Every structure is written in C-alpha cells, then in structure tokens.
Amino acid sequence: MPHLGHVIVYVSDLAASVAFYRDVAGLEHRFTDAGYAEFATGPTRFALYERRRAEWLTGHPVTPGPGAEVVLLVPDVDAVATGLRDRGVPLLSGPADRPWGHRTLHVADPDGFVVEFAQEIPRARSRRDDG
C-alpha cells in the first residue's frame, strides 16, 4: 500500500517562500540545494521547489493549481494568531472553531497558497462512513 512520503509545493520565489515557511509558519528549515528547500516536519517531508525548474522534472511547464492548502497542526491557534498579527501578517480567516474538531486560522503564502494552522479540539459532529 502506498504511503505519503513528500509534499512538494512549486513556488515562484524560493527565497521568499523559504522565509515564509521558516519565519511565519515556524517550520524548521533543514536545507536548500539546487532550487529545492526542505523542512523538518516529521516522517512526511515538506519541501519547496522552484517552479521554473519543474519542467526538468515533468517535461512541461508547471503552473500552480487552484485550491491548494497546507495544514500545520499547532498546540495553540490563538497564540499563533497573536504572533502573526504582531508581525503584521494578514489573516485570511480565524481563529474559528470548526465542527470537524479543529480550531483554525488561515494565511496566504507568497504564491497565494492557503496555509491553515489547526489546533485539535473536541468534535462538534461525528463522522459518517459513506463507504
């Protein structure tokens, strides 16, 4: 059975995106090399890759797709919101309690991808199995 090993986001400005995910999102930057930057995120790797180099991998130009979202689990969304506001980072939404068991807030990265900070809270509704 396949398992998730990497999530790689193609970005237009690698330095700006590294700064965002390191300084705003709070991820530990592991390294940058040849248009690729990786962060310490546990067993699943999170990385950025310069969009202009993606054609080498895919054989054609890569453009960002609609609706991409990166979700980062945090222990206290309200503390994250305060820290972001103090640094002048605009919030797209939140903090707000969600019925699926998260308290969330949303910001945009330099390429406009939505980054959600989520804190686990008690679920307001149960899941149904659609089978």
Helices and strands as residue ranges (DSSP letters): E 6-11, H 14-19, I 20-24, E 28-33, E 36-40, E 45-50, G 51-53, H 54-58, E 69-73, H 77-86, E 93-98, E 102-108, E 114-120
